[in-house]
């Protein structure tokens, strides 16, 4: 927590794009010793109605992939326990909430589903001041269509029912708290391993954004620098992670040099 009134947490929100840029961010945190209290990962499947349609449909990494990448990279450089990860992107049901927790999220945000509960009809006029439901407008003739008293009850009921559903699923899995959920508790159909089914642990181990071992990227960096950690067992780092980490270091150094030049 930063030195602010009430010890308010400081964080950042991003939609994951280039893994190299994420690696550069990790290098910056390691070099400065400064870390945010939280990182909010927004999925490319989200998006305000004010955004261009092509941006809504095609840009940004999906929430689950972005979450797995950030979660894994922070573990690989031993920064994961220094911050909380918040995820948003079509978290609309009890299971979607549990699934994100299993992928490594600490907290889940929900925007679109809450807007639906409020009465959003996806008119895509958020930035025009002409929202027909009265939600994203300041026009008195349209604002009057939003009955705050009744809609607030609907939003509260939806939130309560969704959280209750998630807690029921967690209880059925044998979890006492949401922190007890682990990826080996959830399964999905898959044709990748010949069995037709795989756990989320298998998914995280064999996926493109595989879950790294704690400190694996730091060991990789020491090996590249010609200073391997004596007595440390070798950790497996996929080639693409190795490339992202090396290029991220170069990007971080270039940005640092440019900043010093000014």
Secondary structure, DSSP 8 states (H G I E B T S, - for coil): --SSTT----EEEE----HHHHHHHHHHHHHH----SEEEEE-TT---TTS-HHHHHHSS--HHHHHHHHHHHHHHTT-GGGSEEEEESS--SHHHHHHHHHTT-SEEE--HHHHHHHT----S-TTTT--TTSSS---HHHHTT--HHHHHHHHHHHHHHHHHHHHHHHHHTT-SSGGG--GGG-EEE-SSSSSSEEEHHHHHHHSTT----TTHHHHHHHHHTT---TT-------HHHHHHHHHHHHHHHHHHHHHHH-
